[in-house]
Amino acid sequence: MRRTKIVCTLGPASSTPSVVGRLVSSDVDVFRINFSHGDRNSHLQEMATIRSQAERHGKTVAILQDLPGPKIRVGKYRRRTGYRRHTGFRAATTRIEISLGAAKRAAAKKETPKVEAEAASAERTEPAEAVPVGLPEGYAQLTVAAIARDAKSWTPEELAAALAYESEHGKRKGALAALSSALSAAEEGSA
């Protein structure tokens, strides 16, 4: 007895009655219909074709309805280039955008006056006092790998400032570990 199941995905080229009939006679066990494409009537027509051809050939076949799930985009959207992937430890759950209800969100965004949007962006900017004194130049743009590589050559003051900055803002576990390790090595070397 054959235990392997043959699954066939129906598409524009394979949903005609003659092709479905040949597939049924070739011992296809399951027909998959992708519900991401097409409409209700086309899906009903495909199911009717499968049932009629299976009955004609005296075989039993299953129909698998593949339903579309939520579309999740990870990254920041840029108008010209699309989504930019984030690599390493910088991708966080705050950057995940779930595209359910995108039309409602777009309509609500159009209704928001520009003054409110400018005030909200002004609230998000950090004051210059939030950056610790002695932080290595360009630290905020460094990746975790660059921090781990460069931290060995920083002074204990720079390491302490970077550790304080990372604890408050970045919270990147890899960077925190690299900075803690470099700071303890620097303290052991000076002792």
N, C-alpha and C positions, 0 to 999 in steps of 0.2 A: 504494500500500500504506500502510495506517495504521501509524504508528510510536508513537502515543500509547497507553499502557496504562491501562485503567480498573481501579482498585482499589476494591473494595467491602468495608467492614467489616461483618461479621455481628454482629447484636445480637438482643435478644429479639423485636423487631418484624420483623426481616428474616431470621430463620433457619427459617421455615416452608417446606415444600417448594414451595408455590405461589409465594411471593415469590422464592425462590431460582431457580425455573424462569423467572420473568419477567425476573430479572436476567441469567440466562444467555442468554436470547433477546435481551436488549438489548445483547449483546456485552461483558459484563464479562469481563476477562481474568484478574483475580486476586481471590480471596476472602481477606480478612484475618480471622483468628480471634484474639481477644484472650485470651491464656492467663492474664491477671491475674484473670479472672472465670470462674466455672463450675468444673466438675470434669471428670475424665477421660471419663466416660460422655457428658456433654453435648458435649464436643469431638469424640468419636468419632461421635456422632449427626450433628453439623453436617457433618463431613467426608463421611460416608456420603450425606447429603442432597445435598451439592454434587456428588459423583461421580455419583450416580444421575441428577440433573437434567442434568448435562453430557452424559452418555451418551444420555439421552432426546432431547436437542436436537442431538446429533451435534457437539458442540463440545469443544474442549480448554481447560480452565481450570486455573490454578495455585492452590494453597492456601498462604497465607503465615501461618505460626504466629508470632505476636508474643509472645515470652517476656518475663516481667517481670524486670527487673534489680534490683540492690540499691537499696534506698531510702536515700537520703542526706539527712540533715537538717542544715542549717547554722544554728547558733544555740544559744542556751541554752534548755532546756525549763523552762517555768514551769507549775505544776500547773493554775492557773485559766485562763491566757491562751494556753497552747500555746507554740509556738516564737516567739522574738523574733528578728527579722532583725537582723543586724549590718551597718552601712553603713560606707563609707569604708575606711580602712586597718586598722580594728580586727578585722576577720574574719581569723582565722588557721587554719591546718590543725589546731591543737590543739583547735579548737571544733567540728570536724566529727565527728558521731556517725554511724557506719554501723550500721544496724539489723539486721545479720545476727546471728543468735544472741541476740536480745533476751530470749528466754525463759530461756536459760542464765544470762545476766548478771543478770536479775531474781532468779532463784533463788539465785545466789551472793550477791547483795546482801542478801537476807533472812537468810542464814546468818551474815553479818558482825555481830558484837556491836556495840552502840552505843558501847561504851568505845573500841574500835578506831577507829570512825569519828570520834569526838570527838578522839582523839589525832592522827589524820591531819589533821583540819582545823586543829588547834592548830599542827602542824608547818608548814602552808602559810602561816600568817599571818606577815607580815614584822614584824620589830621596828621600833620607832620610830626607831632610829639609822640605818636604811637610807635614810631620806629626807634628801637633802642640805640643809644649812642655806642659807637664802635662796631656796628654791623658791617661786615664786608660789603664792598660796593657791588651792586647788582645781585645781591643775595636772593631777592624775591623771585628772580627769573631763573635761578639755578635749578637743575633737576636733582633728584635724589642721588643719582650716580655722580654728578659733578660735585655735590656737597661732600659725599664720601671721599672722593679723590682729593679735593682741595682743602678739606678740613685739617689734614695733617700738617699743612704749612701755615695755618692761622695761629695767631697769638692766643693765649688763654682768655684775654679780654674779648677778642673777636668771637671766640667759641662760645663764651658765656652770653654775649649779645645775640648771637645766632640762635642759641638754644632758647633764650627768652622769647625771641621773635617767633620761632617755630612753635613753641608751646602755646602762644596766644593766637597766631594767625594760621599757620600752615597745618599743623597737626599731622604731618606726614611721618608715619612710624619709622620708615627707613631713615629719614633725615634725623629724627630725634635719636635713634640708636647710633648713627654715625657720629653725631655731634657729642653725645654722651661719652662714647668710646674715645674720641679724639681728645676731649677735655680731661678725662681720667688719665690718658696717656701723657698729656702735657703736664698735669699735676704731678704724676709719678716721676717724670723726667726732671722737673724742677726741684723735687724733694731730695 
